[in-house]
């Protein structure tokens, strides 16, 4: 009876590992998604140009990307829980020290710690653990659920940050967020994933697998394609609240938004990020479900194409509260839908053993795009007092990503190696 029960538990979609992973990702992304709301308070307090704090957030995104393969390798060397715990400690330390930063250089330097902290508590390490713990038939959906937890954090984080900012200084909000990050680390008690043996290449060293991936054009197609995802998401997260505050038309007292308590453009800016997060839960879960049934590369190409069309439509129409909500709904449905598909594609092609490191490298491209999107947004705004040029760059890179996924060879590397002599 015990064996049957154990077997049934191991065959289940919902597991303690998945629950723990969702808790940690939710908290990590709740804090991370709130940074755009600090743009105006910090800039106003210190009379900084928009680029100063934008560069800090851009550095955060860059070192999130740099830290992703590092924490993936640490997890593979020392264990998942130790790597995630280290990430949580670095995350909290970065937030605490940022509360005392008074110059642009200090904020920019401390965002290195925050970026590493997000890497240690974010998708790279968590999805690798969840992927190993989930049975094959549930893996795509489990990755989708864990990714959707990041969206749930995006729903919670900005409104909570906005509420806290209305009650206390931004420095105190950073301290509160650091405490929440530390509390989330208790979820690690549930995170006990299977050993890293679920792969046909379990006896191969990391260096050989890494070399093989870096010599594979398919890996580089995925790497380049993820760049636009980072550009679009990071730019919107960091600049969309300020963009709406300054560019959106007034909210009518007769509108549903006003009745629901959204009476100002700044309030709409916070709510828009939450709307994106809310609709991304459904979009990400749907992507995870579809990823087990259809070609992941074609699903990714479709998502990037739809993002491109939605972004272009938004910028060429008058910016009103209604178009902001419609854009948030549409973009939210596509927001993190790329993550379970991209991580699932890496696991499917190259195996599970070194998924954390390989997906971490792919995610570095995502964060390079994020760095460019956030920094360029601030720099172009200071230069032209407008975000339009940066927005159109995002439309262009989205179109490139839609095309570059088409030549991806989706079947596992081992199958390609067997087919090579016959070719």
N, C-alpha and C positions, 0 to 999 in steps of 0.2 A: 504493500500500500504506500509506504514511504517513497519507494522508487518511482511509482506511478505519479505520485503527487509532485515529486521533484521534477520528473520529466515534463509534466504539464506546466509547471511554473517556468521551466526553461524554454518552453515553446510559446509562452505568452508574450503578447506585445508589450503590455505594461509590466515593468519590473522596477525594483528599488533603484537600480542604476539609472533608468530613464527618469524616474521621479527626482532623484538627486541632481542629475544633470540639468533638468528643467528648472529646478529652483535656483541653481547657481547661475545659469545663463540668464534667467529672468532678472535677477538682481543686478548682474553685471551690465546687462543692456539697459535696464531702467536708469542707471546712473549715467551710462555712456550716452544715451539718447537725449539727456537733459542739457548737455553742454551748450547747445545753441542758445538756450535761454539765458546763459550768463554773458552772452556777447554784449548786450546793451548795458546791463548794470555795471560790469567791469569797465567798459569803455567810457561810460559817463563818469564813474567815480574818479578815474585816473586821467581823464581827457586824452585817451589814446585814440589813434586812428583805427579804423575797423580791421586793418591788416594785422595789428599786433596780436590780438587774441585769436584771430583766425589762424595765424601761423602756429600758435600754441596748439590749437585743435588739430591742425594739419600734422604737426609733429607727433601728436598723440596717435593719429591714424597711421603714420609711417612706422612708428615703433611698435604699434600693435601688429603690423605686418611683419616687421623684422623679428619680433618676439614669437610669432606663431610657430615657425619651424623649430626655433630654439626650445620652446616649451614642449613641442611635440617630441623632440629628441630627448629632452629631460624625462618626459613621461615614459618613453620607451626604455630609458636607461635606469631610472630610479623608481618608477612607479607612477601611476596616474594621480593618485591622491596626493602624493608629495608635491608633484608639479603644480597641481591646482591650488593646493594650500599656499605654496610659495607665491603663486600669482595673486591670490587674495591678499596676502600680506603686503606685497609690493603695491597693489592697487590702493589699499587703504592708506599706506604711507604717503603715496603720491597725492592723495586727496587732502590729507592732514597738512602736509607741507605747503600745498597750494593755497590753503586758507591764509597763510602768512606771507604769500608772495605779493610784492608791491611794485615790481618792475616787469616789463614785457619779457626780458631775458629770464627772470626767475620763473615766470609761468611757463615759458617755452621749455626751459630745462626740466622742470618738474613734470611736464606732460610726457616726458620720456618714461618716467616711472608709471604714470597712469596707463600709457600705451602698453607697456610690458604687462601691467596688471590685467588689462582687458584680454591680452593674448593668453595669459595663464588661466583665465576663467571663462574664456569664450569658446567659439565654435571649434577651433582646431583640436584642442585636447578633448573637450567634452564629446564632440561628435565621433571621435575615434573610439572612445570608451563605449558610447552608446552603440556604435556600429558593431563592435565585437560582442557586446552583450546580447544583441538582438538576433533571433534566428533569421535565417536567410529570407524566408517568406515575409517577415515583418520588417526587414532592415530599412527599406526605403521609407516606410511609414514612420518608423521610430525616429529616423533622421529628420523627417518632416515635423514630427511632434516636438523634438528638441529645438529645432529651428524656430518653430512657432512660439516657443517659450520666450525667445528673444523678442518677438513681436509683442507678447504680453507685457514684457518689461517696457517696451516702447509706449504702450498704452498707459501704463502706470507712472512711469518716470517723469515725463514733462509736466502733466498736471500737478503731481506732487511737488515737483521743483517750483512750479509757478506759485503754488499755495505757500510753500515755505518761504519763497522770496518775498511774498507779500507780508510775511510775519517776522522775518529776521534778516540780517545781512547775508550777502552771498557767502561770506566766509563761514558763517555758522551752518549754512546748507551743506557746504563741503564736508564739515565735520560730521554732520548727521549721516551723510551718504557713506562716509568711511566706516561708521559704526554699523550700518546696514550690511556693508560688504563683509565685515568680520562675522556678523551673526550668520550669514549665509554659509560660512565655512562648516558649520555644524552638520550640514547635509552630507558632507563627505563620509560620515559614518555609514551611509547606505550604499556608497559607491564601491562595490566590489565586483569588478568585471572579470570574465574568464581570462585565462592566460592567453598570450599572443601566439596561438598555435593554429588558428583557423585560416590557414592559407597554404597553398600548394608550394609556396616558396619560403616556408618557415626556416629552412636551413641556410638561406642566403643572407649574407651580411648586408647591413644598411648601405655601405658604400657601393656595392654592386647594383643594388636595386635603384639607388639614387642616380648612378651613372647611366643606367639603362633608361630611366625616365628622362634625364636631361638630353639624351641622344635621340629621343623619340619626338618627331614632329607633332604628334597628337598631344603630348604633354604641353608643348609650347602653344598650340592652338587654344587649349583650355586656359593656360596661363594668361595669354593676351586677352582672351575673351572676358575674363573676370575683371579686367582693368576698368571697363566702363561701369560695371556694377558698383565698384568702389567709388568711382568718380561721382556717379549720380546720387548714391545713398549718402555719402559723406557731405556732399555739397548741400543737399536738401536738409539733412539733420542739423548742420551747423548754421546755415544761412536762411532757410525757409521762414522761420519765425520772424526774423528781422525783415526779410523780404516782404512778407505779408503786412507787417506792421507799417511799413513805409509805402507800399504800392497798392494795397487793397482799398477798394471803395468802402464807404461807411456801412455799418450793419444797421439795417432798418429796424425800428422798434416794432414793426409789424411782422418781422420775420420769425421763423421757428428758432433760429439761432439765438435771437434776442430773448425769446420766451424761455429758452433753455439756460439762459444765464450768460451767454457769450455776447457781451455788449461792446467789446472793443476789438480793434485789429490785433493788438498784442495778445489778447485772450484767444482770438482765433488762431494766432500763430502757434500757441501751445497745443490747442485742441487739434489742429491739423496734423501734428506729429502723432498724436494719440489716435486719430482717425486712421492714419496710415498703418499704425501698428495693429489696430483692431481688424481691419480688413486683410492685413497680411496674414493673420492667423489662418483664416480660411484659405487664402491663396497658397500659403506654404503647405498646409495639410493636403490640399488638392494636388500640389506639385509632387509631394511625397507619394501619394496614392498613384498618380499617373506614372511616376518614375519606375514603378515595378511592372507596369503594363505596356508602356510605349518607349520608343527610343528617347533616351535622355538628351542626346545632342539636338534632336529636332525640337524637343520641348524647350530647351534653352534658347535656340534660335528664335522660336516663336515669342518667348517672353521678352527677349531683347528688342525684337521688332515692335511688339506692342508698347513697350516702354518708350521707344523712340517716337511712335505716333502720338502717344498721350502727352509727352513732353512738348512736342512741336505744337500740338493743338492748344495746349495751355498758354504758351508764350505768345501766340499770334491772336489770341482773343482777349478782350478787356478783362482785367483782373478784378473780379467781384467776389463777395463772400460765397456766392453760389458756385462760381467756377473753382474757387479754392477747395470747397468741399468735394466737388465732383473729381477734381484732380487727385485729392487725397484718397478718395475711395478707389479710383482706378489705379493709381500708383501703388497704393497699399496692397492691392490684390496681386501685384507683381513684385513687391518689394524684396522679400527674402526668399521668394520661390526658387531663385537660382541656387540657393545654398544646398538643400538636400539633393538636388539634381547634380550639382558640380561635385559635392563630396561623394555622392553615390557613384558617379562616373569614375572618380579617382580610385575608389575602393574596388569597383568592378574590373577596371583595367589592370591595376597594379597590385591588387591584393590588400588584405587588412593589416598585415603585420606592421608595416611602416606607413599606414595611412595618415597618422598624425603628422609625420614629417613631410610627406609628399603633399598632403592637402595644405599644410602650413606654407610650403613654397608657393603653391598656387594662390593661396590667400594673400601672400606678399604682394602679388600683382594687384589684387583687389585694393590693398592699402596704399600702394603707389598711386592708384587712381584716386583714392580717398584723399591722400596728401595734396595732390594737384587740385582736386575739386575744391577743397576747403581753402587752401592758400590762395589759389587763383581767384576764388570768389571774393576774398577780402581785398586782394591787390587790385583787381579790376574795379571793385566798388570804390575804393579810394581814388582811383584814377579817373573814372567816368561817372561816379555817383549813380551807378546802375549795374544790375546783374545780367543784363540781356546777353552780352557776348559770351559770358561763362555758361549761361544756360544753353546756348546754341552749340557750344563745344560738346556739352553732354549729349545733345541730340546726335551729333556726328559720331562720337565714339560708341554710342549705343547701336547705331546702324552697322558699324564695323564689327561689333561683337556678334550681331545677328548673323553676319556672313561668315565669320571665321570659325564658327562651330560646325558648319556644314561638312568640311573635309575630315572631321574627327573620326578615327577608326575606333568604334565603340566596343569591340569584343576584347576579351582579356588578352594580356600580353603573351601568356603561355600558349594560347591558341595561335596567335600570330607567329610565334617562334616555331611552332610545329608546321605551320603552313609555308614558312619561308623557303625551305629547300625545294618544295614543289613549284614555287612561283617561277 
